[in-house]
Amino acid sequence: MENDYPQKIIDVLKSAEQPLDVENVKTRAGIGNWNTAHKHLLQLVIEGKICGQKTSHGWIFRIEKNGTNK
């Protein structure tokens, strides 16, 4: 099941109209644990598949529509 999480996260972010925090991604992707969602989100950022930004209240994540996710 864990192997499906990265694709579920990408699908959630593609359909989102604005950047999402870890909790929203976790809920929308059907991931049960916050740490699991956070781990996969950060891994996708490292791989360049999504954008992540650290804010004063945590992380937010998005997918650029033009394909530049760095």
N, C-alpha and C positions, 0 to 999 in steps of 0.2 A: 504494500500500500504506500509506503514512504516514497517509492520511486515515482509515483504519480504526482506527488506534491509540487515539484517544480513546474510541471505543465499546468496544473490547476492554478498555481499562483500567477503564471503568465497570462492565462485566460482571464482571471479576475482583473488583473491590471489593464489588460487590453480593453475590457468592457467598461472600466471605470472612467468617469468624466473628469476626475480630479485625483491628485495623489492620495494614497491611502496609508494609514499607519498600520503597524503590525497587527493590532487587534482586529481592525476591519478586514484585512487580508485573511487572517486566521478564520474569522467567522464566515466570510463569503466563500472561501476555498474548502470549508468543512474540515479544517485541521483542528484537532482537539487540544493541542498544547501550544502555548505562546512561544516557548523556547524552540520548539520544532519549526514553527513558522518563521521565527527570527533567523534561525540558522539557515534555512533554505533561501530566504530573502537575501541575506548577506552573501551567500554563495552565488546567487544569480547576479548580484552586483559585481562581484569579483570576475565572473565570466563575461561581463559586459552585456548581459541580456536584458537587464533593467537598470533604472537609475535609482539611486538611494541618496538621501540627504539627511544628515544629522541636524536636528533642530534642538531648541532649548527644552522641548518636551519629549524627545525621543526621535525615532526615525520615521521618514515618510518615503514612499516608493512609488514609482511611475514607470510607464513605458512611453518613450518618445514616439510620436506618430510618424516622424520622418526617418526612423530607424537608427538614429545616433544616440545610443544609450550609454555614453561614456561620461 
